[in-house]
């Protein structure tokens, strides 16, 4: 029933009946073909009567509603018994005590009408000026309600299509990631055994070098696959946060020893500042490690060897701030709006080679948000970048036992 829809309610009809005493209101709607009319809402009309009007055609002599929709004008039938436009439907109306009906088309600009707003009386009746004005007002209200409902339905349909497509993509990525990991693990394991001459020398140092290259390339590919798998899990809503209690300063120190340098690049100077050394976090330790490593790796990648990187952890009013600041190449204002989207890389310096998939900041932002926090990014070309991961206060303690893990 259209009455069950959220934008057209019983009070629309109660208002009409109170302002036009003795009337019975109903709404007729065009079907998807825009050629026939179906009952939309008729709370005070008998069901037997509205059933007879189902699939009412549109035309110049199709009752009050069919005629109003056809002409796009108000159609007034003062006496159903004598008006030729009601010839097909006269017997049904008489059987249910309906004697007069005037109908107002529900217009939608230049588009076909949405339907009609009908007002019945149980006696022959000619609407006066006030009644006509009131009827037009209620017809406009109903038209807006119907239009909003149509837009809502279109939005929900589009959303379901988008969600279905996103789920299909995520399922595909997860399946392919799992399929690729098995042969890659074999390549990495066997190439490591060959490079280390585990079962005897290969006969040439060149082959040993090739094996090391295969091993290194395999680990790079495995890292990319792991990142894609993380994206798929995040987008599918299946990434699980496993709560642990740990010291933030200790984790930062571990991450400093784990940062990968691009090629043979000399690392810039990295300085750690911890305002509260005893600060602890209740969070997913592995996810937090990924967050810090992603921020540090980006800073190292885009900061020259003579540059400087600071990693600062401090407790502020909004929670634990883990901030990574560098004086590297920076990001332009135009690119900053897209940073953090999947597969978007922000390096605009043609002299600086940018490896990577563009997934790091997207994963970082998503992991922070899964903890109830947020990621803030500030940057200026030629002056560096400042990225801060902020964890909510209810995840932070300074010593002793961990707090109750925050609900996700």
C-alpha positions in Angstrom: 0.0 0.0 0.0 1.3 3.4 -0.9 0.1 4.6 2.5 2.9 2.6 4.1 5.4 4.8 2.3 7.2 7.3 4.6 6.4 10.5 2.6 2.6 10.1 2.2 0.7 9.7 5.4 -2.8 9.5 6.8 -2.6 13.1 8.0 -2.4 14.4 4.4 -6.0 13.1 4.0 -7.2 14.1 7.5 -6.2 17.7 6.7 -8.1 17.7 3.4 -11.2 16.3 5.0 -11.1 18.9 7.9 -10.7 21.9 5.5 -13.3 20.6 3.0 -16.2 19.2 5.2 -18.0 16.1 3.9 -15.3 15.2 1.3 -13.5 11.9 0.7 -9.9 12.2 -0.6 -7.9 9.7 -2.7 -4.7 9.6 -4.7 -4.4 7.9 -8.0 -0.9 7.2 -9.5 0.4 6.6 -13.0 2.0 3.2 -13.5 5.5 2.7 -14.9 4.2 2.8 -18.5 2.7 6.2 -17.9 -0.5 5.1 -19.7 -2.7 3.7 -16.8 -3.6 4.7 -13.3 -3.6 2.6 -10.2 -4.9 3.3 -6.7 -2.3 5.0 -4.6 -4.1 5.8 -1.4 -7.8 5.9 -0.6 -8.2 5.5 3.2 -12.0 6.3 3.3 -13.1 4.7 0.0 -14.5 1.1 -0.1 -11.9 -1.5 -1.3 -14.5 -2.9 -3.8 -14.7 0.5 -5.4 -11.0 1.2 -5.6 -10.4 -2.3 -7.0 -12.8 -1.4 -9.9 -10.6 1.6 -10.7 -7.4 -0.4 -10.9 -5.6 0.1 -14.3 -7.8 3.0 -15.2 -6.8 4.3 -18.6 -6.0 7.9 -19.4 -8.2 9.8 -21.7 -10.7 12.7 -22.2 -13.7 10.6 -21.0 -12.1 8.4 -18.3 -13.8 9.7 -15.1 -12.4 12.7 -13.2 -8.9 11.3 -12.6 -8.2 9.9 -16.1 -9.4 13.1 -17.7 -7.4 15.4 -15.3 -4.2 13.5 -16.0 -4.9 13.5 -19.7 -5.7 17.3 -19.9 -3.2 18.3 -17.1 -6.1 20.5 -15.8 -8.5 20.3 -12.9 -11.5 18.3 -13.9 -14.8 19.0 -12.0 -17.7 16.5 -12.2 -20.6 18.1 -10.3 -22.9 15.1 -10.8 -21.6 11.7 -11.6 -25.1 10.5 -12.7 -25.3 13.0 -15.6 -21.7 13.6 -16.6 -20.7 11.6 -19.7 -17.1 11.3 -18.5 -18.3 8.9 -15.8 -20.3 6.6 -18.1 -18.0 3.6 -17.7 -17.7 4.0 -13.9 -21.1 5.4 -13.0 -22.7 2.2 -11.7 -19.8 1.5 -9.3 -19.8 5.0 -8.0 -23.5 5.0 -7.4 -23.4 1.6 -5.6 -21.0 3.1 -3.1 -22.9 6.3 -2.6 -20.5 8.6 -4.5 -22.3 11.5 -6.3 -19.6 14.1 -7.2 -15.9 14.0 -7.9 -13.3 16.6 -8.8 -9.7 15.8 -9.6 -6.5 17.8 -9.6 -3.5 16.5 -11.7 -0.3 16.0 -9.7 2.1 17.8 -12.0 5.9 17.3 -12.2 7.1 20.2 -14.3 7.1 19.3 -18.0 7.2 15.6 -17.2 4.0 13.5 -17.4 1.8 14.0 -14.3 2.5 11.7 -11.3 -1.2 11.0 -10.9 -4.2 12.8 -9.5 -5.6 14.0 -6.2 -9.4 13.3 -6.2 -12.1 14.8 -3.9 -15.4 13.0 -3.7 -18.8 14.0 -2.2 -21.8 11.9 -1.5 -24.1 14.5 -3.0 -24.0 16.6 -6.2 -21.5 19.4 -5.5 -19.7 22.3 -7.1 -16.5 23.4 -5.4 -16.2 27.0 -4.5 -13.1 29.2 -4.8 -11.9 28.4 -1.3 -12.3 24.6 -1.8 -10.5 24.8 -5.1 -7.5 26.7 -3.5 -7.4 24.2 -0.6 -7.5 21.3 -3.1 -4.6 22.7 -5.1 -2.5 23.2 -1.9 -3.1 19.6 -0.9 -2.4 18.3 -4.4 0.9 20.2 -4.4 1.8 18.6 -1.0 0.9 15.1 -2.2 2.9 15.7 -5.5 6.0 16.7 -3.4 5.5 13.6 -1.2 5.3 11.3 -4.2 8.3 12.9 -5.9 10.4 12.6 -2.8 9.4 8.9 -2.6 10.4 8.3 -6.2 13.7 10.0 -5.6 14.2 7.9 -2.4 13.5 4.7 -4.3 15.9 5.7 -7.1 18.6 6.5 -4.5 18.1 3.1 -2.7 18.2 1.3 -6.0 21.4 3.0 -7.0 22.9 2.3 -3.6 22.0 -1.4 -3.8 23.6 -1.6 -7.3 26.7 0.1 -6.1 26.9 -2.0 -3.0 26.5 -5.2 -5.1 29.2 -4.1 -7.5 31.5 -3.2 -4.6 30.9 -6.6 -2.9 31.6 -8.4 -6.2 34.8 -6.5 -6.6 35.9 -7.2 -3.0 35.0 -10.9 -3.3 37.1 -11.1 -6.5 40.1 -9.3 -4.9 40.0 -11.5 -1.9 39.7 -14.7 -4.0 42.5 -13.7 -6.4 44.7 -12.5 -3.5 44.5 -15.9 -1.8 45.1 -17.7 -5.1 48.3 -15.6 -5.9 49.8 -16.0 -2.4 50.3 -19.8 -2.7 52.6 -19.7 -5.8 54.3 -16.6 -4.6 55.2 -18.2 -1.2 56.7 -21.1 -3.2 58.8 -18.6 -5.3 60.0 -16.7 -2.3 60.9 -19.9 -0.4 62.7 -21.7 -3.2 64.6 -18.5 -4.3 65.7 -18.0 -0.7 67.0 -21.5 -0.6 68.8 -21.1 -3.9 70.3 -17.7 -2.9 71.7 -19.2 0.3 73.1 -22.3 -1.4 71.1 -24.4 1.0 71.6 -27.6 -1.0 75.0 -26.8 -2.5 76.4 -24.1 -4.8 74.6 -23.3 -8.1 77.8 -23.0 -10.0 77.8 -19.3 -10.7 77.6 -16.1 -8.6 75.3 -14.7 -11.4 72.7 -17.3 -10.6 72.9 -16.5 -6.9 72.3 -12.9 -7.7 69.3 -13.8 -9.9 67.9 -15.9 -7.0 68.2 -12.9 -4.7 66.4 -10.7 -7.2 63.6 -13.2 -7.6 63.3 -13.4 -3.8 63.2 -9.6 -3.4 60.7 -9.2 -6.2 58.5 -11.9 -4.8 58.4 -10.2 -1.4 57.4 -6.9 -3.1 54.6 -8.7 -4.9 53.5 -10.4 -1.8 53.4 -7.1 0.0 51.2 -5.6 -2.8 48.9 -8.6 -2.6 48.6 -8.3 1.2 47.6 -4.6 0.7 45.0 -5.4 -1.9 43.6 -8.1 0.4 43.4 -5.5 3.2 41.5 -3.1 0.9 39.1 -5.9 0.0 38.5 -6.8 3.6 38.0 -3.2 4.6 35.6 -2.5 1.7 33.7 -5.7 2.4 33.5 -4.9 6.1 35.2 -8.1 7.2 38.4 -6.6 8.6 38.4 -7.5 12.3 40.0 -5.4 15.0 41.7 -7.6 17.7 42.2 -5.6 20.9 45.5 -5.6 22.6 47.2 -3.5 25.3 50.6 -2.2 24.4 53.1 0.6 25.0 53.1 3.1 22.2 56.7 4.2 22.6 57.9 0.6 22.3 55.8 0.0 19.1 57.2 3.2 17.5 60.8 2.0 18.3 60.0 -1.4 16.7 58.6 0.3 13.6 61.8 2.4 13.1 63.7 -0.9 12.6 61.2 -2.2 10.2 60.9 0.7 7.7 61.9 -0.3 4.2 64.2 2.0 2.2 63.5 2.4 -1.5 66.5 0.8 -3.3 69.9 2.0 -2.1 68.6 5.3 -0.9 70.3 6.8 2.1 67.8 7.4 4.8 66.9 10.9 6.0 67.4 11.8 9.7 64.5 10.4 11.8 63.8 11.9 15.2 61.4 10.5 17.7 59.6 12.7 20.3 57.4 11.1 22.9 55.7 13.6 25.2 54.4 10.9 27.6 56.7 7.8 27.5 54.3 5.7 29.6 51.3 6.1 27.3 49.5 2.9 26.4 46.9 2.1 23.8 44.1 -0.5 23.7 43.9 -1.3 20.0 44.9 -3.8 17.3 48.7 -3.9 17.6 49.2 -5.3 14.1 46.9 -2.7 12.5 48.6 0.1 14.5 52.0 -1.2 13.3 50.7 -0.9 9.7 49.5 2.6 10.4 52.9 3.8 11.7 54.9 1.9 9.1 52.8 3.3 6.2 53.3 6.9 7.5 57.0 6.4 8.0 57.5 4.7 4.7 55.8 7.5 2.8 57.8 10.1 4.7 61.1 8.3 3.9 60.1 7.8 0.3 59.4 11.5 -0.4 62.1 13.0 1.8 65.7 13.5 0.4 68.6 12.0 2.3 69.6 15.5 3.6 66.0 15.9 4.9 64.5 15.4 8.3 61.5 13.3 9.6 59.9 13.7 13.0 57.6 11.1 14.6 55.8 12.6 17.6 53.4 10.8 20.0 51.5 12.9 22.5 48.1 12.9 24.3 45.9 15.8 23.5 42.3 16.7 24.2 41.1 14.7 21.2 43.1 11.6 22.1 46.4 10.0 21.2 48.1 11.8 18.3 50.8 9.9 16.3 52.2 12.5 14.0 54.7 12.0 11.3 56.2 15.2 9.8 58.7 15.5 7.0 60.3 18.4 5.1 60.2 16.5 1.8 58.6 17.3 -1.6 55.1 17.9 -0.2 51.7 17.5 -2.0 49.9 20.1 -4.1 46.6 21.5 -2.9 44.9 19.9 -6.0 46.2 16.4 -5.2 45.6 16.7 -1.5 41.8 16.4 -2.1 42.3 12.9 -3.6 45.0 11.7 -1.2 43.9 8.6 0.7 41.7 7.2 -2.1 42.6 3.7 -3.4 45.4 3.6 -6.0 46.0 7.4 -5.8 49.7 8.5 -5.6 50.4 12.0 -4.7 54.0 12.6 -5.9 54.1 15.5 -8.3 57.9 15.8 -8.5 59.0 14.2 -11.8 62.6 13.9 -10.6 61.6 11.7 -7.7 60.7 8.1 -8.6 57.5 7.0 -6.9 57.0 3.3 -6.4 54.0 1.8 -4.7 50.3 1.1 -5.3 48.8 4.2 -3.8 47.0 2.0 -1.2 49.0 2.9 1.9 47.2 6.0 3.0 43.8 4.5 2.1 44.5 1.5 4.3 46.0 3.8 7.0 42.9 6.0 7.1 40.6 3.0 7.1 42.4 1.3 10.0 42.4 4.5 12.1 38.7 5.0 11.4 38.0 1.3 12.4 39.4 2.2 15.8 37.0 5.2 16.0 39.7 7.7 15.2 40.6 9.9 12.2 43.5 10.8 9.9 44.6 14.4 9.3 46.8 15.4 6.4 48.5 18.8 5.9 51.0 19.5 3.1 52.6 22.1 1.0 54.8 21.6 -2.1 58.5 22.1 -1.3 57.9 22.3 2.4 56.9 18.8 3.4 53.9 16.8 4.7 52.4 16.4 8.2 50.1 13.4 8.8 48.5 12.6 12.1 46.7 9.5 13.2 44.4 10.3 16.1 43.1 7.5 18.4 40.1 8.3 20.6 40.6 9.1 24.3 38.8 5.9 25.5 41.6 3.8 24.1 44.4 5.6 26.0 45.9 5.0 29.4 49.2 6.1 30.9 50.2 3.1 33.1 48.7 0.1 34.9 45.9 -2.0 33.6 44.3 -1.4 30.2 40.9 0.3 29.9 37.9 -1.6 28.8 38.3 -2.0 25.0 36.3 0.6 23.0 33.3 -0.8 21.3 33.5 -0.8 17.5 
